[in-house]
Amino acid sequence: MELGPHAAFIWASYAAVAIVLLALAAWLLWDGRRQRQLLEDLEARGVRRRPQR
């Protein structure tokens, strides 16, 4: 595949997008675990999601 004189820019752009997507996926995994831990801590203290009737 011939990309012409702009090959370096094209490959750098693809690399930048890949890095951003990987960082976003890593952040989502980290934040999901953190939110789950916070919810478990609240439930352990007796705080519920909805008021009991």
Backbone as a printed PyTorch tensor [residue, N CA C, xyz], in Angstrom:
tensor([[[  0.8540,  -1.1730,   0.0000],
         [  0.0000,   0.0000,   0.0000],
         [  0.8970,   1.2320,   0.0000]],

        [[  0.7350,   2.0610,  -0.9800],
         [  1.5300,   3.2770,  -1.1160],
         [  0.7660,   4.4520,  -0.5150]],

        [[  1.3480,   5.0810,   0.4840],
         [  0.6970,   6.2020,   1.1520],
         [  1.2470,   7.5500,   0.7050]],

        [[  2.2510,   7.5270,  -0.1140],
         [  2.8000,   8.7670,  -0.6420],
         [  3.6340,   9.5160,   0.3780]],

        [[  3.7870,  10.8010,   0.1530],
         [  4.6620,  11.5940,   1.0160],
         [  4.0910,  11.8270,   2.4140]],

        [[  2.8470,  11.4820,   2.6210],
         [  2.2120,  11.7300,   3.9210],
         [  2.1580,  10.4780,   4.7950]],

        [[  2.9090,   9.4650,   4.4570],
         [  2.8640,   8.1900,   5.1740],
         [  3.1790,   8.3620,   6.6570]],

        [[  4.1780,   9.1550,   6.9810],
         [  4.5560,   9.3360,   8.3900],
         [  3.4040,   9.9540,   9.1810]],

        [[  2.7450,  10.9430,   8.6050],
         [  1.6130,  11.5770,   9.2810],
         [  0.4650,  10.5930,   9.4600]],

        [[  0.1840,   9.8080,   8.4380],
         [ -0.9140,   8.8390,   8.5060],
         [ -0.6420,   7.7970,   9.5810]],

        [[  0.5630,   7.2380,   9.5990],
         [  0.8930,   6.2210,  10.6060],
         [  0.9040,   6.8220,  12.0080]],

        [[  1.3960,   8.0470,  12.1410],
         [  1.3910,   8.7020,  13.4540],
         [ -0.0420,   8.9470,  13.9230]],

        [[ -0.9230,   9.2940,  13.0000],
         [ -2.3290,   9.5080,  13.3560],
         [ -2.9800,   8.2160,  13.8200]],

        [[ -2.7290,   7.1310,  13.0950],
         [ -3.2650,   5.8340,  13.5160],
         [ -2.7320,   5.4440,  14.8910]],

        [[ -1.4510,   5.6750,  15.1330],
         [ -0.8550,   5.3440,  16.4290],
         [ -1.4760,   6.1880,  17.5410]],

        [[ -1.6890,   7.4720,  17.2720],
         [ -2.2850,   8.3480,  18.2830],
         [ -3.7010,   7.8990,  18.6240]],

        [[ -4.4790,   7.5430,  17.6210],
         [ -5.8460,   7.0790,  17.8610],
         [ -5.8270,   5.7780,  18.6500]],

        [[ -4.9170,   4.8670,  18.3130],
         [ -4.8230,   3.5960,  19.0360],
         [ -4.4730,   3.8400,  20.5000]],

        [[ -3.5580,   4.7580,  20.7580],
         [ -3.1680,   5.0660,  22.1400],
         [ -4.3430,   5.6590,  22.9070]],

        [[ -5.0720,   6.5680,  22.2860],
         [ -6.2270,   7.1830,  22.9480],
         [ -7.2900,   6.1350,  23.2490]],

        [[ -7.5720,   5.2450,  22.2950],
         [ -8.5810,   4.2070,  22.5200],
         [ -8.1610,   3.2400,  23.6200]],

        [[ -6.8940,   2.8600,  23.6480],
         [ -6.4060,   1.9820,  24.7150],
         [ -6.4770,   2.6740,  26.0720]],

        [[ -6.1230,   3.9540,  26.1120],
         [ -6.2060,   4.6990,  27.3720],
         [ -7.6540,   4.8040,  27.8400]],

        [[ -8.5720,   5.0350,  26.9240],
         [ -9.9860,   5.1210,  27.2810],
         [-10.4960,   3.7870,  27.8170]],

        [[-10.1270,   2.6890,  27.1720],
         [-10.5490,   1.3670,  27.6400],
         [ -9.9700,   1.0780,  29.0210]],

        [[ -8.6960,   1.4210,  29.2330],
         [ -8.0720,   1.2020,  30.5380],
         [ -8.7630,   2.0380,  31.6090]],

        [[ -9.0760,   3.2920,  31.2890],
         [ -9.7640,   4.1500,  32.2510],
         [-11.1420,   3.6030,  32.5870]],

        [[-11.8760,   3.0950,  31.5990],
         [-13.1980,   2.5230,  31.8540],
         [-13.1090,   1.3140,  32.7770]],

        [[-12.1290,   0.4580,  32.5560],
         [-11.9480,  -0.7050,  33.4340],
         [-11.6000,  -0.2610,  34.8510]],

        [[-10.6720,   0.6800,  34.9730],
         [-10.2550,   1.1610,  36.2910],
         [-11.4260,   1.8150,  37.0230]],

        [[-12.1700,   2.6830,  36.3280],
         [-13.2760,   3.3860,  36.9660],
         [-14.4040,   2.4260,  37.3270]],

        [[-14.6550,   1.4330,  36.5020],
         [-15.6870,   0.4460,  36.8180],
         [-15.3640,  -0.3120,  38.0910]],

        [[-14.1030,  -0.6930,  38.2340],
         [-13.6850,  -1.3880,  39.4620],
         [-13.8080,  -0.4680,  40.6740]],

        [[-13.4220,   0.7930,  40.4930],
         [-13.5060,   1.7520,  41.5970],
         [-14.9590,   1.9840,  42.0050]],

        [[-15.8450,   2.1340,  41.0470],
         [-17.2610,   2.3390,  41.3570],
         [-17.8570,   1.1150,  42.0430]],

        [[-17.4760,  -0.0700,  41.5850],
         [-17.9670,  -1.3010,  42.2130],
         [-17.5040,  -1.3690,  43.6650]],

        [[-16.2480,  -0.9890,  43.9170],
         [-15.7230,  -1.0060,  45.2820],
         [-16.4500,   0.0100,  46.1580]],

        [[-16.7030,   1.1970,  45.6190],
         [-17.4390,   2.2030,  46.3860],
         [-18.8450,   1.7190,  46.7200]],

        [[-19.5010,   1.0710,  45.7720],
         [-20.8420,   0.5520,  46.0120],
         [-20.8190,  -0.5500,  47.0690]],

        [[-19.8250,  -1.4300,  47.0020],
         [-19.7040,  -2.4830,  48.0130],
         [-19.4650,  -1.8810,  49.3920]],

        [[-18.6580,  -0.8350,  49.4750],
         [-18.4090,  -0.1740,  50.7590],
         [-19.6890,   0.4410,  51.3200]],

        [[-20.4680,   1.0920,  50.4580],
         [-21.7330,   1.6740,  50.9140],
         [-22.6940,   0.5960,  51.3920]],

        [[-22.8020,  -0.4870,  50.6410],
         [-23.7090,  -1.5630,  51.0350],
         [-23.2470,  -2.2340,  52.3250]],

        [[-21.9400,  -2.3240,  52.5420],
         [-21.4220,  -2.9110,  53.7740],
         [-21.7620,  -2.0360,  54.9830]],

        [[-21.8740,  -0.7190,  54.7710],
         [-22.2430,   0.1950,  55.8540],
         [-23.7460,   0.2790,  56.0420]],

        [[-24.4880,  -0.4150,  55.2100],
         [-25.9350,  -0.4290,  55.3630],
         [-26.6700,   0.5610,  54.4870]],

        [[-25.9660,   1.2850,  53.6630],
         [-26.6130,   2.2340,  52.7590],
         [-27.1480,   1.4470,  51.5720]],

        [[-28.4160,   1.6450,  51.2710],
         [-29.0470,   0.9170,  50.1690],
         [-29.2990,   1.8460,  48.9910]],

        [[-29.5360,   1.2650,  47.8330],
         [-29.7620,   2.0520,  46.6250],
         [-31.1110,   2.7520,  46.6450]],

        [[-32.1130,   2.0880,  47.2070],
         [-33.4560,   2.6610,  47.2760],
         [-33.9520,   2.5580,  48.7090]],

        [[-34.8000,   3.4840,  49.0980],
         [-35.3520,   3.3880,  50.4540],
         [-36.2250,   2.1430,  50.5970]],

        [[-36.1430,   1.5260,  51.7470],
         [-36.9540,   0.3320,  51.9980],
         [-38.3480,   0.7610,  52.4030]],

        [[-39.3560,   0.0480,  51.9530],
         [-40.7500,   0.3870,  52.2810],
         [-41.2890,  -0.5440,  53.3090]]])
